[in-house]
Each structure stands twice: as structure tokens, then as C-alpha cells.
Amino acid sequence: MNASAPLAPAILPQDATGSSRIDHLVMLNLVEPGSRVLDVGCGDGSLLALLRDRRGVDGRGIELSREGVNACLAHGLPVIQGDADTDLAAYPDDAFDYVILSQTIQATRQPKEVLEHLLRIGRHAIVSFPNFGHWRVRSELLLRGRMPVTDTLPDPWYATPNIHHCTIRDFVGLCRLVGARIERASALDASGHPMRFALPWWVWNLVGTQGVFLLRRE
């Protein structure tokens, strides 16, 4: 894949209404109806519930926090407590059609190994993350000399769960390293909407607040 020419961005589904997070709606549009889905780091289960209700998926979840697991179970979602860094190794190859890691990879201890497991467990992997290369992040570091606090990076440095910040270009490099094929990709703007033009990676890296990638093994 040419590093200077990203794939065309994912487009929001026609019925993208209501209060769902826009990045969730982007990921919703990447999943085929009736698929088997594992949501890793599923939080309160809002994405899993959206996929169940809109796509009729056979969904499962794994979540580190007990509060998140309880919230999922209260909404009838089949979720277990587990750690992406240690528990994905127990899943067999090709167990799911899609494995999703939403806003979580930067909080894992071993992002490369986690991504390799996603690609092994699922026929496709969907990964989203905050872009540490966004111009506001750069300006906070350059002009103020401080770790940034933004809408996608809302916690101060001493309270953030994020331990491996990365940029969109960093993630593209990681995909090459692990042999992942990028099937679709989107950069989300400051309002959370996908950018409509297939711009070079360096532009997405500068103005995109988040990246959303659909991957598969080569």
C-alpha cells in the first residue's frame, strides 16, 4: 500500500441517527449483518449493543473493568471480564468474523502482540484510536511544553489510561510490521465525522483526531 495515499474513507450508514458515538457508527458500517463479533475492551457495551440491534450480529465482549462487565450484563450482553494483554491468547484462530478494539490499543501494554492476536482470532480486525499526531496535540507540546488534554485525550497525564500514544502514521507502520492489509481507513475530524476525501496519510495525521481501520491478514 502506498504510504502517501490512504484508502477511501468509510461513510456513515444511511440510518446514522440518534445519540450513538459517531466513531461507533463508522465501525457499524464496516461490519456485515449476521457476523460473529468479539469486542475487546467493550466498556459499557454501547458498541456491542449497537451492532446487535442494527446488524443482528452474534456478539461477544471482553472487558477489564468489573463496572463495565456489570453494565453489559445488565443490558443482556454476553461479556466476560478479561485483559486484552493476557487473555486473547486463549482464543482459537478464526473464531470470529470481526474482532474490534475501539479506543483501547493505546492503553494496552503490548500493542503489537494484541494486534497480532486480533488478526489471528478474526477474519477482520477493526481498530480505532486517538491520533497523537493531531495539530492541537503538537501545538500543546511545541508551544506550551505540556502533555495535551483534548476531546479525544481528555485525561491529564497523571490520570490517563493511555500508555502507548501513537499517530495515524505510526499505526500504518505497525500494520506493515505485522503483515496486516488495510482494507478501509478513516480519519475523523474534530467533530468526530469521517473526512470525506482520500487525502495523503500526512494530512490525516495532521488534522484527524481519531483513526478507524478495517484490517485483515495478508
Backbone as CSV, one residue per row, in Angstrom:
resi,resn,N_x,N_y,N_z,CA_x,CA_y,CA_z,C_x,C_y,C_z
1,MET,0.837,-1.189,0.000,0.000,0.000,0.000,0.872,1.239,0.000
2,ASN,0.531,2.224,-0.799,1.272,3.465,-0.895,1.062,4.298,0.360
3,ALA,2.165,4.652,1.036,2.035,5.379,2.298,1.519,6.778,2.116
4,SER,1.559,7.313,0.890,1.109,8.687,0.671,-0.330,8.765,0.202
5,ALA,-1.009,7.627,0.051,-2.363,7.644,-0.486,-3.258,6.706,0.302
6,PRO,-3.959,7.213,1.331,-4.864,6.366,2.102,-6.024,5.860,1.261
7,LEU,-6.642,4.788,1.741,-7.831,4.281,1.092,-8.982,5.243,1.314
8,ALA,-10.012,5.101,0.488,-11.183,5.959,0.635,-11.792,5.772,2.016
9,PRO,-12.257,6.856,2.642,-12.781,6.758,3.996,-14.098,6.027,4.065
10,ALA,-14.346,5.420,5.218,-15.648,4.813,5.464,-16.704,5.901,5.554
11,ILE,-17.904,5.600,5.057,-19.004,6.561,5.056,-20.025,6.141,6.099
12,LEU,-20.636,7.116,6.750,-21.646,6.804,7.754,-22.831,6.106,7.118
13,PRO,-23.446,5.146,7.832,-24.613,4.464,7.302,-25.777,5.422,7.119
14,GLN,-26.686,5.065,6.229,-27.809,5.941,5.912,-28.699,6.220,7.114
15,ASP,-28.766,5.273,8.056,-29.652,5.444,9.210,-28.896,5.920,10.435
16,ALA,-27.808,6.666,10.226,-26.973,7.112,11.344,-27.651,8.253,12.080
17,THR,-28.569,7.896,12.941,-29.283,8.889,13.720,-29.218,8.508,15.177
18,GLY,-29.742,9.379,16.029,-29.749,9.078,17.450,-28.488,9.583,18.125
19,SER,-28.232,9.072,19.343,-27.174,9.618,20.185,-25.917,8.764,20.178
20,SER,-25.803,7.777,19.276,-24.629,6.924,19.238,-23.394,7.728,18.890
21,ARG,-22.259,7.328,19.456,-20.993,7.954,19.117,-20.726,7.792,17.629
22,ILE,-20.210,8.852,17.002,-20.012,8.813,15.558,-18.973,7.769,15.178
23,ASP,-17.917,7.605,15.987,-16.934,6.574,15.644,-17.556,5.180,15.714
24,HIS,-18.532,4.995,16.600,-19.247,3.728,16.634,-20.055,3.523,15.362
25,LEU,-20.656,4.581,14.847,-21.424,4.476,13.607,-20.514,4.160,12.426
26,VAL,-19.310,4.708,12.420,-18.344,4.373,11.372,-18.009,2.884,11.426
27,MET,-17.748,2.368,12.641,-17.428,0.949,12.779,-18.629,0.068,12.443
28,LEU,-19.822,0.521,12.802,-21.044,-0.206,12.447,-21.109,-0.455,10.948
29,ASN,-20.712,0.526,10.168,-20.792,0.430,8.719,-19.754,-0.519,8.127
30,LEU,-18.787,-0.952,8.939,-17.740,-1.857,8.459,-18.071,-3.324,8.711
31,VAL,-19.141,-3.597,9.453,-19.479,-4.962,9.872,-20.661,-5.486,9.061
32,GLU,-20.490,-6.676,8.488,-21.570,-7.303,7.720,-22.659,-7.829,8.661
33,PRO,-23.926,-7.711,8.262,-25.021,-8.237,9.094,-24.848,-9.723,9.390
34,GLY,-25.233,-10.111,10.607,-25.214,-11.510,10.998,-23.841,-12.076,11.291
35,SER,-22.823,-11.217,11.385,-21.460,-11.693,11.612,-21.236,-12.103,13.064
36,ARG,-20.183,-12.875,13.269,-19.714,-13.197,14.616,-18.683,-12.138,15.009
37,VAL,-18.918,-11.475,16.141,-18.105,-10.319,16.527,-17.616,-10.481,17.961
38,LEU,-16.324,-10.172,18.161,-15.762,-10.063,19.502,-15.319,-8.622,19.698
39,ASP,-15.864,-7.960,20.720,-15.497,-6.577,21.052,-14.564,-6.615,22.255
40,VAL,-13.308,-6.269,22.017,-12.271,-6.334,23.055,-12.157,-4.963,23.722
41,GLY,-12.295,-4.941,25.055,-12.324,-3.666,25.757,-13.629,-2.948,25.470
42,CYS,-14.731,-3.665,25.649,-16.043,-3.192,25.185,-16.691,-2.156,26.089
43,GLY,-16.064,-1.828,27.235,-16.605,-0.785,28.106,-17.994,-1.125,28.601
44,ASP,-18.921,-0.190,28.423,-20.293,-0.403,28.895,-21.150,-1.165,27.894
45,GLY,-20.540,-1.574,26.765,-21.262,-2.385,25.785,-22.057,-1.598,24.769
46,SER,-21.862,-0.274,24.687,-22.680,0.537,23.782,-22.453,0.158,22.322
47,LEU,-21.210,-0.111,21.917,-20.960,-0.522,20.532,-21.520,-1.911,20.280
48,LEU,-21.335,-2.821,21.218,-21.843,-4.181,21.060,-23.366,-4.178,20.937
49,ALA,-24.026,-3.356,21.723,-25.485,-3.261,21.650,-25.920,-2.674,20.312
50,LEU,-25.171,-1.685,19.828,-25.486,-1.077,18.529,-25.361,-2.108,17.414
51,LEU,-24.305,-2.906,17.459,-24.117,-3.952,16.441,-25.203,-5.020,16.528
52,ARG,-25.596,-5.370,17.731,-26.670,-6.350,17.913,-27.984,-5.824,17.342
53,ASP,-28.303,-4.565,17.648,-29.598,-4.015,17.262,-29.662,-3.624,15.789
54,ARG,-28.561,-3.123,15.241,-28.566,-2.633,13.860,-28.077,-3.665,12.841
55,ARG,-27.207,-4.577,13.262,-26.625,-5.525,12.320,-26.982,-6.986,12.632
56,GLY,-27.640,-7.218,13.745,-28.035,-8.577,14.093,-26.851,-9.512,14.272
57,VAL,-25.753,-9.002,14.820,-24.551,-9.818,14.961,-24.678,-10.788,16.129
58,ASP,-23.883,-11.843,16.067,-23.692,-12.740,17.195,-22.475,-12.193,17.936
59,GLY,-22.716,-11.340,18.922,-21.644,-10.577,19.546,-21.240,-11.097,20.911
60,ARG,-19.938,-11.000,21.188,-19.370,-11.318,22.487,-18.448,-10.164,22.880
61,GLY,-18.172,-10.039,24.177,-17.292,-8.964,24.627,-16.341,-9.421,25.704
62,ILE,-15.234,-8.712,25.804,-14.282,-8.902,26.894,-13.932,-7.517,27.423
63,GLU,-13.996,-7.354,28.749,-13.810,-6.031,29.363,-13.036,-6.181,30.657
64,LEU,-12.087,-5.278,30.877,-11.226,-5.357,32.051,-11.939,-4.939,33.331
65,SER,-12.750,-3.885,33.261,-13.350,-3.347,34.481,-14.607,-4.110,34.878
66,ARG,-14.752,-4.348,36.168,-15.940,-5.017,36.676,-17.175,-4.154,36.437
67,GLU,-17.036,-2.836,36.540,-18.178,-1.945,36.303,-18.690,-2.077,34.870
68,GLY,-17.749,-2.141,33.918,-18.150,-2.303,32.526,-18.840,-3.628,32.280
69,VAL,-18.297,-4.703,32.857,-18.908,-6.019,32.706,-20.325,-6.018,33.270
70,ASN,-20.501,-5.436,34.445,-21.832,-5.389,35.059,-22.818,-4.601,34.196
71,ALA,-22.348,-3.485,33.605,-23.227,-2.681,32.742,-23.651,-3.480,31.517
72,CYS,-22.729,-4.243,30.946,-23.047,-5.076,29.780,-24.052,-6.165,30.140
73,LEU,-23.811,-6.849,31.242,-24.703,-7.932,31.646,-26.105,-7.406,31.948
74,ALA,-26.167,-6.193,32.489,-27.468,-5.598,32.789,-28.278,-5.333,31.525
75,HIS,-27.587,-5.199,30.381,-28.266,-4.979,29.104,-28.327,-6.249,28.269
76,GLY,-28.079,-7.393,28.911,-28.224,-8.662,28.224,-27.118,-8.980,27.238
77,LEU,-25.945,-8.403,27.418,-24.831,-8.628,26.504,-23.890,-9.686,27.080
78,PRO,-23.489,-10.677,26.290,-22.597,-11.737,26.769,-21.148,-11.262,26.837
79,VAL,-20.766,-10.783,27.992,-19.440,-10.191,28.183,-18.779,-10.840,29.392
80,ILE,-17.476,-11.106,29.266,-16.705,-11.655,30.377,-15.614,-10.669,30.771
81,GLN,-15.142,-10.795,32.004,-14.047,-9.945,32.454,-12.733,-10.549,31.982
82,GLY,-11.885,-9.720,31.394,-10.611,-10.209,30.894,-9.716,-9.072,30.463
83,ASP,-8.466,-9.406,30.204,-7.420,-8.450,29.868,-6.927,-8.746,28.458
84,ALA,-6.963,-7.740,27.582,-6.522,-7.934,26.203,-5.067,-8.363,26.122
85,ASP,-4.251,-7.918,27.047,-2.830,-8.240,27.001,-2.537,-9.697,27.337
86,THR,-3.401,-10.331,28.106,-3.095,-11.691,28.573,-4.100,-12.739,28.129
87,ASP,-5.345,-12.353,27.856,-6.392,-13.354,27.652,-6.712,-13.665,26.192
88,LEU,-6.261,-12.832,25.253,-6.567,-13.111,23.848,-5.865,-14.365,23.344
89,ALA,-4.747,-14.735,23.972,-4.015,-15.926,23.545,-4.845,-17.194,23.678
90,ALA,-5.869,-17.172,24.520,-6.690,-18.369,24.746,-7.733,-18.585,23.653
91,TYR,-7.952,-17.584,22.791,-8.961,-17.719,21.747,-8.380,-18.461,20.545
92,PRO,-9.153,-19.364,19.913,-8.650,-20.097,18.739,-8.590,-19.214,17.490
93,ASP,-7.863,-19.673,16.504,-7.753,-18.963,15.230,-9.119,-18.892,14.540
94,ASP,-9.372,-17.763,13.877,-10.572,-17.581,13.050,-11.865,-17.902,13.798
95,ALA,-11.905,-17.542,15.069,-13.104,-17.803,15.871,-14.229,-16.807,15.575
96,PHE,-13.887,-15.643,15.010,-14.877,-14.598,14.761,-14.671,-14.020,13.362
97,ASP,-15.737,-13.424,12.849,-15.624,-12.704,11.573,-14.932,-11.356,11.767
98,TYR,-15.243,-10.692,12.885,-14.646,-9.392,13.196,-14.229,-9.365,14.668
99,VAL,-13.039,-8.854,14.911,-12.608,-8.555,16.272,-12.372,-7.056,16.339
100,ILE,-13.010,-6.393,17.299,-12.982,-4.934,17.388,-12.196,-4.502,18.613
101,LEU,-11.350,-3.500,18.417,-10.604,-2.877,19.511,-10.803,-1.374,19.371
102,SER,-11.755,-0.839,20.130,-12.166,0.555,19.989,-11.572,1.418,21.100
103,GLN,-10.712,2.372,20.707,-10.122,3.330,21.650,-9.416,2.619,22.804
104,THR,-8.734,1.516,22.499,-8.136,0.683,23.550,-6.675,0.349,23.296
105,ILE,-6.255,0.288,22.035,-4.905,-0.209,21.745,-3.827,0.623,22.429
106,GLN,-4.064,1.924,22.597,-3.065,2.797,23.229,-2.979,2.566,24.746
107,ALA,-3.941,1.825,25.288,-3.941,1.531,26.719,-3.418,0.130,27.022
108,THR,-3.062,-0.636,25.991,-2.527,-1.975,26.217,-1.028,-1.902,26.479
109,ARG,-0.518,-2.927,27.167,0.914,-2.956,27.470,1.741,-3.416,26.276
110,GLN,1.149,-4.254,25.427,1.880,-4.791,24.280,1.013,-4.653,23.019
111,PRO,0.941,-3.457,22.449,0.032,-3.223,21.323,0.317,-4.102,20.112
112,LYS,1.576,-4.348,19.808,1.908,-5.180,18.639,1.360,-6.591,18.815
113,GLU,1.589,-7.186,19.980,1.109,-8.540,20.226,-0.414,-8.588,20.245
114,VAL,-1.050,-7.564,20.802,-2.512,-7.518,20.819,-3.056,-7.461,19.395
115,LEU,-2.459,-6.623,18.542,-2.916,-6.532,17.154,-2.726,-7.863,16.429
116,GLU,-1.628,-8.535,16.675,-1.404,-9.847,16.054,-2.476,-10.844,16.476
117,HIS,-2.883,-10.808,17.736,-3.950,-11.696,18.196,-5.284,-11.347,17.526
118,LEU,-5.585,-10.058,17.376,-6.831,-9.670,16.710,-6.900,-10.267,15.307
119,LEU,-5.787,-10.172,14.580,-5.738,-10.664,13.207,-5.778,-12.187,13.141
120,ARG,-5.333,-12.836,14.190,-5.373,-14.303,14.249,-6.765,-14.805,14.602
121,ILE,-7.405,-14.129,15.563,-8.706,-14.582,16.071,-9.823,-14.301,15.079
122,GLY,-9.737,-13.179,14.375,-10.808,-12.771,13.476,-10.390,-12.759,12.014
123,ARG,-11.363,-12.928,11.132,-11.110,-12.780,9.699,-10.816,-11.320,9.371
124,HIS,-11.396,-10.425,10.157,-11.116,-8.998,10.040,-10.886,-8.427,11.441
125,ALA,-10.135,-7.342,11.500,-9.973,-6.586,12.746,-10.356,-5.140,12.471
126,ILE,-11.056,-4.546,13.419,-11.401,-3.117,13.347,-10.769,-2.442,14.550
127,VAL,-9.944,-1.442,14.299,-9.204,-0.761,15.368,-9.428,0.743,15.240
128,SER,-9.780,1.379,16.357,-9.850,2.844,16.395,-9.006,3.339,17.559
129,PHE,-8.493,4.572,17.419,-7.595,5.117,18.444,-7.500,6.634,18.284
130,PRO,-7.183,7.353,19.368,-6.942,8.790,19.261,-5.603,9.046,18.577
131,ASN,-5.571,10.038,17.695,-4.373,10.353,16.920,-3.507,11.364,17.662
132,PHE,-2.353,10.903,18.143,-1.449,11.777,18.880,-0.681,12.721,17.950
133,GLY,-0.878,12.576,16.635,-0.227,13.479,15.688,-1.073,14.671,15.291
134,HIS,-2.282,14.798,15.858,-3.165,15.918,15.510,-2.501,17.258,15.830
135,TRP,-2.828,18.277,15.045,-2.137,19.562,15.180,-2.302,20.180,16.564
136,ARG,-3.454,19.956,17.218,-3.629,20.521,18.561,-2.701,19.858,19.570
137,VAL,-2.514,18.556,19.415,-1.582,17.838,20.287,-0.169,18.365,20.073
138,ARG,0.207,18.533,18.821,1.549,19.045,18.500,1.754,20.439,19.063
139,SER,0.723,21.288,18.934,0.877,22.669,19.393,0.994,22.747,20.909
140,GLU,0.262,21.876,21.629,0.380,21.873,23.087,1.806,21.531,23.518
141,LEU,2.395,20.551,22.839,3.762,20.153,23.173,4.770,21.212,22.745
142,LEU,4.590,21.768,21.547,5.563,22.710,21.000,5.492,24.071,21.675
143,LEU,4.281,24.604,21.841,4.129,25.972,22.315,4.011,26.080,23.836
144,ARG,3.403,25.080,24.467,3.197,25.150,25.913,4.083,24.182,26.684
145,GLY,4.662,23.221,25.964,5.525,22.251,26.627,4.795,21.365,27.615
146,ARG,3.523,21.089,27.336,2.720,20.292,28.252,2.027,19.171,27.505
147,MET,1.775,18.077,28.210,1.014,16.992,27.627,-0.406,17.485,27.334
148,PRO,-0.922,17.184,26.154,-2.211,17.753,25.733,-3.407,17.133,26.439
149,VAL,-4.441,17.946,26.592,-5.758,17.479,27.019,-6.742,17.944,25.959
150,THR,-7.361,17.003,25.259,-8.286,17.316,24.173,-9.549,16.478,24.339
151,ASP,-10.494,16.632,23.391,-11.735,15.851,23.459,-11.453,14.359,23.356
152,THR,-10.458,13.965,22.558,-10.150,12.541,22.397,-9.074,12.068,23.372
153,LEU,-8.394,12.997,24.013,-7.407,12.686,25.065,-7.775,13.516,26.290
154,PRO,-8.873,13.164,26.977,-9.463,14.056,27.975,-8.799,14.047,29.343
155,ASP,-7.925,13.094,29.607,-7.377,12.950,30.954,-5.998,13.590,31.065
156,PRO,-5.680,14.206,32.211,-4.324,14.712,32.415,-3.323,13.570,32.458
157,TRP,-2.062,13.889,32.243,-1.037,12.850,32.080,-0.956,11.900,33.270
158,TYR,-1.261,12.404,34.471,-1.126,11.575,35.664,-2.337,10.679,35.903
159,ALA,-3.392,10.840,35.104,-4.606,10.040,35.300,-5.014,9.263,34.056
160,THR,-4.270,9.410,32.973,-4.682,8.766,31.726,-4.391,7.267,31.735
161,PRO,-5.289,6.466,31.157,-5.001,5.035,31.000,-4.085,4.762,29.804
162,ASN,-3.855,5.786,28.981,-3.073,5.598,27.761,-1.586,5.533,28.077
163,ILE,-0.941,4.455,27.653,0.483,4.290,27.933,1.317,4.166,26.666
164,HIS,0.653,3.983,25.502,1.362,3.904,24.233,0.667,4.806,23.221
165,HIS,0.893,6.104,23.349,0.332,7.037,22.369,0.889,6.728,20.985
166,CYS,0.047,6.856,19.969,0.537,6.669,18.608,-0.188,7.621,17.668
167,THR,0.401,7.814,16.500,-0.211,8.637,15.458,-0.791,7.718,14.386
168,ILE,-1.539,8.297,13.465,-2.083,7.514,12.353,-0.944,6.905,11.537
169,ARG,0.110,7.681,11.296,1.243,7.143,10.536,1.958,6.035,11.310
170,ASP,2.053,6.174,12.628,2.627,5.097,13.442,1.837,3.807,13.267
171,PHE,0.504,3.924,13.283,-0.325,2.727,13.189,-0.202,2.083,11.822
172,VAL,-0.119,2.893,10.772,0.088,2.349,9.428,1.398,1.559,9.392
173,GLY,2.435,2.091,10.031,3.702,1.375,10.104,3.595,0.065,10.860
174,LEU,2.813,0.053,11.949,2.605,-1.180,12.707,1.872,-2.219,11.868
175,CYS,0.905,-1.775,11.078,0.184,-2.706,10.204,1.141,-3.378,9.229
176,ARG,2.058,-2.623,8.659,3.055,-3.214,7.758,3.924,-4.222,8.506
177,LEU,4.306,-3.864,9.727,5.205,-4.712,10.506,4.594,-6.076,10.801
178,VAL,3.283,-6.103,11.098,2.633,-7.370,11.462,1.988,-8.059,10.260
179,GLY,2.127,-7.474,9.071,1.566,-8.087,7.875,0.068,-7.952,7.756
180,ALA,-0.483,-6.811,8.208,-1.923,-6.576,8.112,-2.236,-5.779,6.850
181,ARG,-3.260,-6.200,6.158,-3.722,-5.480,4.977,-4.800,-4.483,5.407
182,ILE,-4.630,-3.217,5.030,-5.630,-2.185,5.342,-6.683,-2.208,4.241
183,GLU,-7.905,-2.625,4.598,-8.985,-2.706,3.619,-9.746,-1.389,3.514
184,ARG,-9.975,-0.754,4.646,-10.602,0.579,4.655,-10.017,1.359,5.816
185,ALA,-10.010,2.667,5.683,-9.490,3.509,6.753,-10.197,4.851,6.721
186,SER,-10.354,5.441,7.889,-10.948,6.767,8.019,-10.192,7.559,9.064
187,ALA,-10.066,8.853,8.818,-9.666,9.789,9.855,-10.901,10.604,10.214
188,LEU,-11.137,10.782,11.504,-12.282,11.567,11.958,-11.825,12.970,12.301
189,ASP,-12.639,13.962,11.928,-12.272,15.349,12.189,-12.614,15.733,13.623
190,ALA,-12.468,17.011,13.950,-12.657,17.465,15.330,-14.083,17.254,15.827
191,SER,-15.053,17.194,14.926,-16.436,16.950,15.330,-16.764,15.468,15.351
192,GLY,-15.784,14.615,15.015,-15.988,13.175,15.046,-16.495,12.584,13.753
193,HIS,-16.631,13.397,12.703,-17.125,12.902,11.424,-15.969,12.449,10.544
194,PRO,-16.190,11.400,9.723,-15.122,10.953,8.821,-14.825,11.993,7.763
195,MET,-13.542,12.198,7.496,-13.134,13.109,6.445,-13.494,12.496,5.102
196,ARG,-14.059,13.287,4.204,-14.696,12.767,3.001,-13.735,12.552,1.837
197,PHE,-12.506,12.980,1.947,-11.595,12.895,0.822,-10.443,11.960,1.142
198,ALA,-9.970,11.247,0.104,-8.835,10.338,0.250,-7.549,11.168,0.191
199,LEU,-7.210,11.781,1.317,-6.040,12.639,1.403,-4.809,11.817,1.758
200,PRO,-3.606,12.349,1.522,-2.388,11.630,1.920,-2.367,11.373,3.421
201,TRP,-1.625,10.311,3.798,-1.536,9.969,5.215,-1.080,11.144,6.057
202,TRP,-0.124,11.958,5.568,0.410,13.040,6.399,-0.664,14.081,6.703
203,VAL,-1.636,14.247,5.794,-2.734,15.186,6.050,-3.653,14.615,7.119
204,TRP,-4.023,13.339,6.974,-4.839,12.699,8.003,-4.136,12.768,9.356
205,ASN,-2.830,12.579,9.342,-2.050,12.575,10.572,-2.070,13.942,11.248
206,LEU,-2.212,14.991,10.457,-2.172,16.354,10.988,-3.540,16.838,11.460
207,VAL,-4.602,16.499,10.730,-5.920,17.079,11.026,-6.931,16.060,11.561
208,GLY,-6.607,14.783,11.543,-7.532,13.770,12.077,-7.373,13.621,13.578
209,THR,-8.468,13.660,14.306,-8.404,13.462,15.753,-8.410,11.985,16.133
210,GLN,-8.968,11.151,15.253,-9.022,9.709,15.504,-8.781,8.962,14.200
211,GLY,-8.286,7.739,14.306,-8.192,6.862,13.158,-9.073,5.643,13.370
212,VAL,-9.714,5.172,12.287,-10.524,3.954,12.310,-10.072,3.092,11.138
213,PHE,-9.650,1.857,11.408,-9.072,0.982,10.390,-9.780,-0.369,10.351
214,LEU,-10.062,-0.833,9.134,-10.519,-2.196,8.906,-9.360,-2.983,8.318
215,LEU,-8.958,-4.059,9.013,-7.761,-4.820,8.647,-8.084,-6.282,8.419
216,ARG,-7.191,-6.952,7.696,-7.216,-8.402,7.615,-5.798,-8.904,7.400
217,ARG,-5.595,-10.200,7.657,-4.271,-10.780,7.427,-3.952,-10.778,5.934
218,GLU,-2.676,-10.579,5.618,-2.231,-10.685,4.230,-2.295,-12.147,3.786
